[in-house]
Amino acid sequence: MTSRSWSPELYRAALVFAAEAHGGQKVPGSERPYVTHPVEVAAELCAAMLVDPVSDPDLAVQCALLHDTVEDTSVRVEDLAARFGAAVARGVAALSKDPTLPKHARMGDSLRRIRDEPREVWMVKLADRIVNLSHPPSYWTDEKIDGYRVEAVEIADALGAASAVLEARIRAKILAYGRR
């Protein structure tokens, strides 16, 4: 792998786009602007790439910052392709659950599509779930927390080979998740 770093200009462009796309959205169960979530995912990913370099850090960082724009806003994959290129658009599309599928089938479908993408996209999904495993929302039931933990194991099993650093982080978060 190369030790090439990501471009601050591409990072800023993706961050501004994500901030505008997510607008007034809040992180569920909080008053924090939603854009803090993709920034946390990008930070997790950047820290991992210092130890576990990738061949296309720009793809990784842009997908991290944009990963929820298609799933949670009016942004279309075509919008991302026009602005950030086909590789970023494909990565974000793979990271987005298909709302036309039954809820129980969405994660498996997304994981299959992610596995067809470069390693950098796999790492974004791992980083996303690591961030999401910080604290369950206070209104979640124990059953919902347990289901989220099981889903995290599915993600770790499917994508952990992409990064030893992120696999270790997600497995540690899984063990600690939901303890009250």
PyMOL commands that set and color helices and strands:
alter all, ss='L'
color gray80, all
select helices_A, chain A and resi 8-22+36-51+57-66+69-72+77-84+86-95+103-115+119-132+142-162+164-176
alter helices_A, ss='H'
color red, helices_A
deselect
rebuild
show_as cartoon
